[in-house]
């Protein structure tokens, strides 16, 4: 669950999913709110026949039992206990997205020496992650015209795309875009030479 979004879960639906999985009919349904990987807040509303409760802190836990007349009971689980009880779930989670930033010389598509040395790691990460999808977004600093920077940003993204394709990464799983000077890593006035803005952001997920 992301950002301030609040979702609603029905305990009956949770029980039904367990039955479909071949488990015996549960006497108890339990929902635990896990923390977001980036620390952003989240919340969930858990409903049962007797009412509803809101969970909005990491490891809040709601429990509803068959035949209860009131809303789900809420308590707080410990992180180690949750990790132990739900170990198969955590083991099945995909790895978190990996982010890389490659930097360029001014006004062209030439990678800086440090970024060129990072390219093999980017390729290796992409190839080793099963079913990986990659987002490649090119950027520029504010030197030059806006339209020219849009073109240059896309050219930088396409360069990285070609590197990945040459390594036999599947083309349908690469998405490229150019944002020109619109999303600077470091805000600057117009017509400013800023090396940290001349970049390609790569997210491997």
N, C-alpha and C positions, 0 to 999 in steps of 0.2 A: 504494500500500500504506500502510495507516494504523497508527499506534501501534506496539506491539511485535509485531504480527502478522508471521508468517513464512510465505511462500508458496513452493510448489515448482513449478518449471518444468522440463519435460522437453525436452531439445534436439531430440529427434525430433519433438515436437509443433510446435516452432518451425519446423523445416524443412518439415513438412507444410503449415503455414499459408502459407509462401512458395510452395509448389507450387500450392496452390489459387489463389493470386493471379496465376498465370500466369508465374511466374519459372522459370528453369532450375533443375534440381535443385542445391541448394547443396552445396558441399564443406565449408562451415563454418557453424556456428550461433553467434551471439554474443548475450549478454545483458548489458546495462549497467544498474546500479542508479542511478536518478536521485534527487536529494534531494527531500524533501517540501517543499512550498511553505511550511509553517509551521515547518519545522526539526525536527519530531518524527522519531525514529529509525524505520527500517524495515529489513527484511531479506528475502532471497529465497534459496532453495536451488535450485541448478541441477543437474539430473540428466542423465547421459548413460549410454551402455552400459557405460562403464568406471568409473563411480562418480558421486559428487556433490561439490559445493563450495557453501559458504555465502558469500553476499555481504552485508555488513552495514555498509559505509561508502559514502557518496556517490561515484559514479563508479567503484566496483569493477566489473570487467568479467570475465566468464567466456566462454571460447571453447572449443568442441568441434569437432573435425574428423572427417570420415568416416574410419573405419578406426583411430582412436586407441584404444589399449587401456586407457589410464588415464583418470582423471577430467578434467573440463574444466580448462583452464589459467586461472589468475586473475592479472590485473594491474590497474593503476589507470589509467584514462583521464583526460585533462585536461578540465576544463569547457569551454574554448573549442573544443577538437577535437570533443567530443561535440555541442555546439550546432551546429557546422558540418556534421558528418556526418549528423546527424539533423534537419537544418533543416526538411524537409517535415513530420516528426512534430510538432515544436514549433509550427510554423505552424498545424497542424490542431487543436491543443489549444484548448478553450474558455477564455475569459477567467476569471480567478479570481472567486469570489463577491464581491459588493460588499455591505458591511454599513453600515447607517445606524441611528442611534438618534434617536428623536423624544421630547421630554420634555413633560410635562403639568403644569398647575396642580394644586394639592392638592385631592383629593376629587372630581374631575370629569374630563370628556373634552375640556377646552380645551387646545389646544397652546400652549406658551410662544411668545412672539413669534419667538424665534430658530429654533425648530423649525418654525413655520409658514412661515418664509422658506426652509427647506430642502426643503419638500414638492415644489416643482417639479423640483428635481434628482432626487429619488427617482423621481418619475413618469417623467422623461425617461430615466433609466437603465433602468427597467423596460421601457419601450416600445422602446428602441433595441437591447436585447439579444435577438437572435433566439431564439425558443423559450424565453424566460426562465421560470423558476418562482420564486415568491416565498413566503417563510415570514415570517409576521407574528406576533409574540408580545408580548402585553401584560403589564405588570407594575405593581405599586403599591409604596408604602412600607408601613411597618408600622402606620400610623395606622388605627384602626377595627377592626372585626371581620373575622376571616379569611374568612367567607362573603361579606361585602360586598366585600371586596377581590378575591375571585375574580370576582365579577360585574363590578366596575369594570375589572379588567384585560382581560376579554374585550370589554367595551364599547370600550375604547381600541383594541384590535386591530381590532374591527369598523369603527371610524371610519376607520382607515387603509385597510382593505379597500374601503370605499365610495369613498374618494378614487381608488383605483386603478381600480375598476369604472367610475366616472364618466369616467375617461380612456380607457375602452374596452380596458383590459387584460382578457384572458380569465379569467373566473371560475374555470374548472376548474384553472387554474395558480396559484391563490392558496390557501395553507393558513394558517388562523388558529388561535390558541390563546391562552388566558389563564392565566398562572401565578400571579396574585395576588401575595402578598408572599413566595412560597417561594424565589425565585431573585434575591435582591437584588444589584445591582451593587456596593453598599457595605453590608456587614453592619452591622446596628444592633440595639439592644434593641427590644423590643416598644413599640408606640405612639410611634414616632419619626418626626418629619417630616423626610424626606430627599429633596430634589429629584432627586438622581441616580437614585433608585430608581423614580420615577414616570415610566415610559418605555414605549415600544414598540420592540422590536428588529426590524429588517427585514433579511432576507438575500435578495439578488437573485442567483440562480445560473442 
